[in-house]
């Protein structure tokens, strides 16, 4: 936990951008009946029945100190999908950075080994050498600022039935563009000292073990 917090305390450096990474699954749902249009005094109404239309996985790439984010949707959540998005981060989003400081959780696919599943060893090593990786602790995903951003995305854009991936990509792209224009950043205030005070019992239990 303190390792991740110390990363968040670093000053902004475009050559070593701090990038938070996370993902979320979205159930795609089609209407079985045409919604009743809104009218004065009554909002649009939807039938309780619906048709499942698969799922889409969304990767959140969020740079909190610049207020810049990008969402990439994929049909699946596999090690190969993860590896391809990570290569995209290195080669297309931050091609000029000396090192990309990556914060993410310990999901089973969020491993360096995933890149070796997707690419030749030389290519996997090349990509990994672009990153300085920091993992949030187990049960500590709240430390990942990309999770905060995914929560905003869910409440502002995904809190309704979305029928297919094309609609999802269009809606999420619009949300992303608007939020980036607002330059929405995260002002992280939780320090290691705060942790030692608020989580004192946890620290004591660690010391006693």
Order of alpha helices (4+ residues) and beta strands (2+ residues): alpha-beta-beta-beta-alpha-beta-alpha-alpha-beta-alpha-alpha-alpha-alpha
